[in-house]
Amino acid sequence: MWWAVQIVIVSDFAETNGGAAKVAVTSARGLADAGVAVTYVCAAAPVSQLLSHPRIAVHCLDLTDVWRKRNPLAAAQEAIWYRRAHTALDEILTGLPSDETVVHFHQWTKAFSPSVLSVPVRRGLPSVVSLHDYFLVCPNGAYYRYAHAAPCDRRPMSLSCVASRCDRMSYAHKAVRVLRQAATVRAVQGAGASMSVLNVTPFAAEVVDPFIEKNHARFTVRSPVDVKRGAPVRVTENTQFVFAGRLTEEKGVRLLAEVARDAALELTICGDGPLLEDLRRLGPPIECTGWLDAAALSAALRRARTLVFPSTWYETGGLVVAEALAQGVPVIASRSTGAAAWIENGVNGFLIDPGDACGLRAAMMALTDNDIAQRMSERAYELYWAKPSNKEAHTEQLLAVYREVLAQHRSRNAQLPARSA
């Protein structure tokens, strides 16, 4: 048992429907298993069975994803500042002890809105924001110019940023995001030093650090991977190159599919998104499975020769990369991702430049060699398990962060002038 403390986790979702939600749910379970009381606040059902635990209290607020509302004005208003979400979280936090509670935000942009970021400081509580993306500083959340298919080089919320048509949809959509970002900036400024930021990789920390005020403490904790140690995959018996993730342009999956088709290499694409039908029309040797649950994805990795992670945006992490390495599957990854730090080029995989078709093809062809594939598989497995990022390790690092956050919070409170009787 650590000490009497309450961790409040706030996430749009309570099911593992994406990387942020998966981390939120897994960390809640890890904390509860370690003896910590957890309150999990989500906007919408369903709720993962992993949250069924005597130390986890779930509050599902039955809110709707604001981007799916039919009334665009109502959707815009709630995306910018959702009062109902603010009020609901405020009620949940009322009465919690300020020196024993940390509020941890994982995802708030789908249903909650920035309104929830302002609640903890109102109740005298410290907060931590995990940066699974760049929504804390960037209007479109990816720090990426979709029209140019390239990472952004502009300061978020500068005049050039506001004027840029960088959104994946219309400029009207960008305008709403800019207004939401202005609300986010106000909430973050209002929180001041009581809000800390938690990056999932040093790479992501380096990208976002120039845009975050210095009074917010910074931490880096690698996201957890729920993989049990077993025998490594026999990659030389497999022929499939595998991609897993959302099927969008910035993920680099279209280029990957075209390279695989031209090189006649078998490619299994696991995921869903706007490119799904385009990719399916490419036909053999490319197979699209659609979205897979955790068990099915693990099985797909067991059939993989290599995982390919060719994102062209500054991807903050990449859970699937760690999942592959944990099973001894070599990885080809883009250098413009947080996951690149886990790859030793030529040792447990290859690093390529984003959008480099020739480099991607060369790496894939190299891994058709059984000797290279076997050597990289062995090193992938050895290096991962020498320093695993499993639930237990993640929980231990989180607890260290919470200790420091609470210590800083108590120190700030001790410096406040005493109230007169």
KACORUR-V336097 format. One record per helix or strand of 2 or more residues. SS is the DSSP state (H for helix, E for strand). FROM is the first residue (numbers start at 0). TO is the last residue. If there is no record, write none. Layout:
<<SS	FROM	TO> <SS	FROM	TO>>
This chain:
<<E	5	13> <H	18	32> <E	36	46> <H	48	50> <E	55	59> <H	65	67> <H	71	79> <H	82	92> <E	100	106> <H	113	121> <E	125	130> <E	143	144> <H	145	147> <E	149	150> <H	158	162> <H	170	193> <E	194	198> <H	201	210> <E	217	219> <H	234	236> <E	239	243> <H	248	250> <H	252	262> <E	266	269> <H	275	279> <E	285	289> <H	293	301> <E	303	308> <H	318	325> <E	329	333> <H	337	341> <E	348	351> <H	356	365> <H	369	385> <H	390	414>>
